[in-house]
Amino acid sequence: MENDQLPVVEFLSKPEAYGEHGLTVERVETHISEIFLIKDRAYKLKRAVRFPYLDFDTREKRRIACEAEVTINRRTAPQLYLGVKAVVRREDGKLALDGEGEVLDWLVEMVRFDQNYLFDRLALKGSLDRRIMEELGDVIATFHGLAEPVSKAGGLAGLAMIADNNAACFAQFGVGILDAEKVAHLNQELKRQINGLGPILDARKQNGQVRHCHGELHLRNICLLDGRPTLFDAIEFSRDFSDIDVLYDLAFLLMDLDHRDLRGLANVCFNRYMDLTGEGEALGCMPIFMAVRASIRSHVALAAAQNLSDPSGAQALHNEAAQYLEMAIGYLESHSPRLIAVGGLSGSGKSHAAREIASLIGCAPGARVLRSDVLRKRLMGCHPLDRLGPEGYTPDVTSKTFQTLYAEVETALKTGHSVIADAVFSNTEQRDAIARVAEKLGVPFQGLWLEAPLEVMVQRVTDRKANASDAKADIVQLQTGYNLGDISWSRIDSSGTRRETLGKLSSVLGI
């Protein structure tokens, strides 16, 4: 029978299948694949399974899926995906990789990389940091920018279809395991909020923001390859789940980080992506997108539990499914937006402070941080880390930068998302202008002014690496001569450690 994969699995579990002897074949199981690791190669066998969202129940369907996987993943990781191989039964009855004989099944052949560089493992070791997450934001934004726009998917209908599929999967796998009332509440609330977003979702589709994306962008499908974040293992089995809104694609990663208690890193990646793409009008979609992603992980855990014979392993997956369910419900809770402005001279620590508090403010994945240094670079057509010459700091450019800041803050707040505005705010006019944005929209406003001794600020700007600010010691010296005017914002001594400053900020903000 073509779906009896046991002989193939037994064959692939032996080193002799690969022309080797005396080596151990490592085996990794997922709910849809069996992966065999030996030396510098990895071989992925698609399991003969059928779910509401996936059908691998014939050999031909698995062949098509293998070929699609290679093609699709060469967009982001061409160095990893080598091609498709067949498992055949030769005339003598023995199994072999490729060659003449009856084809029993198909495999994706990949270059094996050090599993310690998978992002889920790096997360467990505490090795993910701001720099890596900003680079990841760069990679994802670039990938999305190059991805094929699609016109017959996404929008309200596309997201509603995914939510309906989730409900079907909960009905198939979750009965008697998950709290039925919570599942019903999630299904109903998702439907209501998705319908409320309908005009925005459809507008994004019309504007080309529905593209052939990755589809399963969580930490286990990202690795450090040659020191750079690399996306792999994109969805190949259904364009229904990869022809999606680019922010819905990003949401899987943000949700996964949040699940691992790394919302701070999620916020960093989120803000870097937004800095590069300027997706301000769609910020209100992020909590719903993350809720859908969490619900997917919940029913995937339930499906995986069905394939385990170990009761303790199955129970662990049931517990995980319940956690994801709670996360999904939590993302859908309402949050009132607020505006926080963080000012201070260069080196006062305002940008670090903004990053530190952002994940603690508002709905998932935390506040949008709008930084004048980054907006200035964008207006000049530059990456945040590019350095500007004097032409980037003329009074006209500075005026345009602050006008852009006020406009983007207003746009973000209108979506219901909290915002942190990060700039020097060196005069009363600028400070009053940012406060008026909040007043206009009727949202709470709080201004924070960070200050530290000159020598501390000079040392900080001198020590900076990979920072959007172009300020050096001479700029700090110049700024100390500014007429700052009356500062009515909460003044915070930021001369101590970052932890001490964060404690002061948290106390003032009530977080």
NORDA-V431145 format. One record per pair of residues at least 4 apart in sequence whose ideal C-beta (glycine too) atoms are under 7 Angstrom apart, sorted by the first residue. I is the first residue (numbers start at 1). J is the second residue. If there is no record, write none. Layout:
I,J / I,J
This chain:
2,58 / 2,59 / 3,48 / 3,57 / 5,9 / 5,47 / 5,48 / 5,105 / 6,10 / 7,11 / 7,95 / 8,12 / 8,45 / 8,87 / 8,104 / 8,105 / 9,13 / 9,34 / 11,17 / 11,87 / 11,95 / 12,17 / 12,36 / 12,43 / 12,45 / 13,25 / 13,27 / 13,36 / 14,25 / 15,20 / 15,21 / 15,22 / 15,23 / 15,25 / 15,38 / 16,20 / 16,21 / 17,97 / 18,38 / 18,97 / 20,38 / 20,39 / 23,38 / 23,39 / 25,36 / 25,37 / 25,38 / 26,37 / 27,34 / 27,36 / 28,35 / 28,37 / 29,34 / 31,300 / 31,303 / 31,304 / 31,307 / 32,46 / 32,47 / 32,49 / 32,54 / 32,56 / 33,44 / 33,45 / 33,46 / 33,47 / 34,45 / 34,47 / 35,42 / 35,44 / 36,43 / 37,42 / 37,112 / 40,111 / 40,112 / 41,109 / 41,111 / 41,112 / 42,110 / 42,112 / 43,107 / 43,109 / 44,107 / 44,108 / 44,110 / 45,105 / 45,107 / 46,56 / 46,62 / 46,65 / 46,66 / 47,56 / 48,56 / 48,57 / 49,56 / 50,55 / 50,56 / 50,57 / 51,303 / 52,165 / 52,168 / 52,169 / 52,172 / 53,165 / 53,238 / 53,241 / 54,237 / 54,238 / 55,61 / 56,61 / 56,62 / 56,65 / 57,61 / 59,63 / 59,103 / 59,105 / 60,64 / 61,65 / 62,66 / 62,105 / 62,106 / 63,67 / 63,106 / 64,68 / 65,69 / 65,236 / 65,237 / 66,70 / 66,84 / 66,106 / 66,107 / 66,108 / 67,71 / 67,84 / 68,72 / 68,236 / 69,73 / 69,108 / 69,236 / 70,74 / 70,81 / 70,83 / 70,84 / 70,108 / 72,234 / 72,236 / 73,77 / 73,81 / 73,232 / 73,233 / 73,234 / 74,78 / 74,81 / 76,143 / 76,230 / 76,231 / 76,232 / 77,81 / 77,230 / 77,231 / 77,232 / 79,111 / 80,110 / 80,111 / 80,232 / 81,110 / 82,109 / 82,110 / 82,111 / 83,109 / 84,106 / 84,107 / 84,108 / 85,97 / 85,98 / 85,107 / 85,109 / 86,98 / 86,103 / 86,106 / 87,95 / 87,97 / 87,104 / 87,105 / 87,107 / 88,96 / 88,98 / 88,99 / 88,101 / 88,102 / 88,103 / 88,104 / 89,93 / 89,95 / 89,101 / 89,102 / 89,104 / 90,94 / 90,96 / 90,99 / 90,100 / 90,101 / 91,101 / 95,104 / 96,101 / 113,117 / 113,223 / 113,225 / 115,121 / 116,121 / 117,122 / 117,223 / 117,224 / 118,122 / 118,220 / 118,223 / 119,123 / 119,128 / 119,219 / 119,222 / 119,223 / 120,124 / 120,219 / 120,220 / 121,125 / 122,127 / 122,128 / 123,128 / 123,219 / 123,260 / 123,262 / 128,132 / 128,133 / 128,265 / 130,134 / 130,268 / 131,135 / 131,466 / 132,136 / 132,229 / 133,137 / 133,265 / 133,268 / 133,269 / 134,138 / 134,268 / 134,272 / 135,139 / 135,228 / 135,229 / 136,140 / 136,222 / 136,229 / 136,269 / 137,141 / 137,269 / 137,272 / 137,273 / 137,276 / 138,142 / 138,272 / 138,276 / 139,143 / 139,229 / 139,231 / 140,144 / 140,250 / 140,273 / 141,145 / 141,273 / 141,276 / 141,277 / 142,146 / 143,147 / 143,231 / 144,211 / 144,213 / 144,246 / 144,249 / 147,211 / 147,212 / 147,213 / 148,211 / 148,212 / 149,208 / 149,210 / 149,211 / 150,154 / 150,210 / 150,211 / 150,212 / 150,243 / 153,158 / 153,210 / 153,239 / 153,243 / 154,158 / 154,205 / 154,210 / 154,243 / 154,244 / 154,245 / 155,201 / 155,202 / 155,205 / 155,210 / 156,160 / 156,194 / 156,198 / 156,201 / 156,202 / 157,161 / 158,162 / 158,244 / 159,163 / 159,194 / 159,201 / 159,292 / 160,164 / 160,194 / 161,165 / 161,240 / 162,166 / 162,292 / 163,167 / 163,190 / 163,191 / 163,194 / 163,292 / 164,168 / 165,169 / 166,170 / 166,292 / 166,295 / 166,296 / 166,299 / 167,171 / 167,187 / 168,172 / 169,173 / 169,299 / 170,174 / 170,178 / 170,183 / 170,299 / 171,175 / 173,299 / 173,302 / 173,303 / 173,306 / 174,178 / 174,183 / 174,299 / 174,302 / 177,302 / 177,318 / 178,182 / 178,183 / 178,321 / 178,322 / 178,325 / 179,183 / 180,184 / 181,185 / 182,186 / 182,325 / 182,329 / 183,187 / 183,325 / 184,188 / 185,189 / 185,329 / 186,190 / 186,295 / 186,325 / 186,328 / 186,329 / 187,191 / 188,192 / 189,193 / 189,332 / 190,194 / 190,291 / 190,292 / 191,195 / 192,196 / 193,197 / 193,288 / 193,332 / 194,288 / 197,201 / 197,285 / 197,288 / 198,202 / 199,203 / 200,204 / 200,282 / 200,285 / 201,205 / 201,245 / 202,206 / 203,207 / 204,209 / 204,210 / 204,245 / 204,282 / 205,209 / 205,210 / 209,245 / 209,246 / 210,243 / 210,244 / 210,245 / 211,246 / 212,242 / 212,243 / 213,242 / 213,244 / 213,246 / 213,249 / 214,231 / 214,234 / 214,242 / 214,249 / 215,234 / 215,235 / 215,241 / 215,242 / 215,244 / 215,249 / 216,221 / 216,233 / 216,234 / 216,235 / 216,252 / 217,221 / 217,231 / 217,249 / 217,250 / 217,252 / 217,253 / 218,252 / 218,253 / 218,256 / 219,256 / 221,231 / 221,232 / 221,233 / 222,229 / 222,230 / 222,231 / 223,230 / 223,232 / 224,228 / 224,229 / 225,230 / 234,242 / 235,241 / 235,242 / 239,243 / 244,248 / 244,249 / 246,250 / 247,251 / 247,279 / 247,282 / 247,285 / 247,286 / 247,289 / 248,289 / 250,254 / 250,273 / 251,255 / 251,286 / 251,289 / 251,290 / 251,293 / 252,256 / 252,293 / 253,257 / 253,269 / 254,258 / 254,266 / 254,269 / 254,270 / 254,290 / 254,365 / 255,259 / 255,290 / 255,293 / 255,294 / 256,260 / 257,262 / 257,263 / 257,265 / 257,266 / 258,262 / 258,263 / 258,266 / 258,364 / 258,365 / 259,327 / 262,266 / 263,267 / 263,359 / 263,365 / 263,366 / 264,268 / 264,359 / 265,269 / 266,270 / 266,365 / 267,271 / 267,358 / 267,359 / 267,365 / 267,366 / 268,272 / 268,355 / 269,273 / 270,274 / 270,365 / 271,275 / 271,368 / 271,369 / 272,276 / 273,277 / 274,279 / 274,368 / 275,374 / 275,384 / 280,408 / 280,411 / 280,412 / 281,411 / 281,415 / 283,368 / 283,412 / 283,415 / 283,417 / 284,415 / 284,416 / 284,417 / 285,289 / 286,290 / 286,364 / 286,365 / 287,291 / 287,331 / 287,332 / 287,363 / 287,364 / 288,292 / 289,293 / 290,294 / 290,331 / 290,364 / 291,295 / 291,328 / 291,331 / 291,332 / 292,296 / 293,297 / 294,298 / 294,324 / 294,327 / 294,328 / 294,331 / 295,299 / 295,328 / 296,300 / 297,301 / 297,324 / 298,302 / 298,321 / 298,324 / 298,325 / 298,328 / 299,303 / 300,304 / 301,305 / 301,317 / 301,320 / 301,321 / 301,324 / 302,321 / 304,317 / 305,314 / 305,317 / 305,318 / 308,313 / 308,314 / 310,314 / 311,315 / 312,316 / 313,317 / 314,318 / 315,319 / 316,320 / 317,321 / 318,322 / 319,323 / 320,324 / 321,325 / 322,326 / 323,327 / 324,328 / 325,329 / 326,330 / 327,331 / 331,364 / 335,362 / 335,363 / 337,362 / 337,413 / 337,416 / 337,417 / 337,418 / 337,443 / 338,361 / 338,362 / 338,418 / 338,443 / 338,444 / 339,409 / 339,413 / 339,419 / 339,421 / 339,437 / 339,438 / 339,443 / 339,445 / 340,361 / 340,420 / 340,446 / 340,448 / 340,509 / 341,421 / 341,425 / 341,434 / 341,447 / 341,448 / 342,350 / 342,353 / 342,354 / 342,420 / 342,422 / 342,448 / 342,450 / 343,350 / 343,423 / 343,424 / 343,425 / 343,431 / 343,447 / 343,449 / 343,489 / 344,348 / 344,350 / 344,424 / 344,449 / 344,450 / 344,451 / 345,424 / 345,457 / 345,476 / 345,479 / 345,480 / 346,424 / 346,457 / 346,461 / 346,469 / 346,471 / 346,475 / 346,476 / 346,479 / 347,457 / 347,458 / 347,460 / 347,461 / 347,476 / 348,450 / 348,451 / 348,452 / 348,457 / 348,494 / 349,353 / 349,450 / 349,452 / 349,460 / 349,494 / 349,501 / 350,354 / 350,422 / 350,450 / 351,355 / 351,371 / 351,422 / 351,469 / 352,356 / 352,498 / 353,357 / 353,450 / 353,494 / 353,501 / 353,505 / 354,358 / 354,369 / 354,420 / 354,422 / 355,369 / 356,502 / 357,361 / 357,420 / 357,505 / 357,509 / 357,511 / 358,366 / 358,367 / 358,369 / 358,420 / 359,366 / 360,366 / 360,511 / 361,366 / 361,367 / 361,418 / 361,420 / 361,511 / 362,366 / 362,367 / 362,417 / 362,418 / 363,417 / 367,418 / 367,419 / 367,420 / 368,412 / 368,417 / 368,419 / 369,420 / 369,422 / 370,375 / 370,405 / 370,408 / 370,409 / 370,419 / 370,421 / 370,422 / 371,375 / 371,422 / 371,468 / 372,376 / 372,401 / 372,402 / 372,405 / 372,422 / 372,423 / 373,377 / 373,468 / 373,469 / 374,378 / 374,384 / 374,468 / 375,379 / 375,401 / 375,404 / 375,405 / 376,380 / 376,392 / 376,397 / 376,401 / 377,382 / 377,383 / 377,384 / 377,386 / 377,388 / 377,468 / 379,397 / 379,400 / 379,401 / 379,404 / 380,388 / 380,392 / 382,386 / 382,388 / 384,468 / 385,466 / 385,468 / 387,470 / 388,392 / 388,393 / 388,470 / 392,397 / 393,397 / 393,398 / 394,398 / 395,399 / 396,400 / 397,401 / 398,402 / 399,403 / 400,404 / 401,405 / 402,406 / 402,430 / 403,407 / 404,408 / 405,409 / 405,421 / 405,423 / 406,410 / 406,433 / 406,434 / 406,437 / 407,411 / 408,412 / 409,413 / 409,419 / 409,421 / 409,434 / 409,437 / 410,414 / 410,437 / 410,441 / 412,417 / 412,419 / 413,417 / 413,419 / 413,441 / 413,443 / 414,441 / 421,434 / 425,430 / 425,431 / 425,434 / 426,430 / 426,479 / 426,482 / 426,484 / 427,484 / 427,485 / 428,432 / 428,485 / 428,486 / 429,433 / 430,434 / 431,435 / 431,447 / 431,489 / 432,436 / 435,439 / 435,445 / 435,447 / 436,440 / 437,441 / 438,443 / 438,444 / 438,445 / 446,490 / 446,509 / 447,489 / 447,490 / 448,489 / 448,490 / 448,492 / 448,505 / 448,508 / 449,487 / 449,489 / 449,490 / 449,491 / 449,492 / 450,492 / 450,494 / 451,491 / 451,493 / 451,494 / 452,456 / 452,457 / 452,494 / 452,495 / 453,495 / 454,458 / 454,476 / 454,480 / 455,459 / 456,460 / 456,495 / 457,461 / 457,476 / 458,462 / 458,473 / 458,476 / 459,463 / 460,464 / 461,471 / 461,472 / 461,473 / 461,476 / 462,473 / 464,469 / 471,475 / 471,476 / 473,477 / 474,478 / 475,479 / 476,480 / 487,491 / 490,508 / 492,501 / 492,504 / 492,505 / 492,508 / 494,501 / 496,500 / 496,501 / 498,502 / 499,503 / 500,504 / 501,505 / 502,506 / 503,507 / 504,508 / 505,509 / 506,511
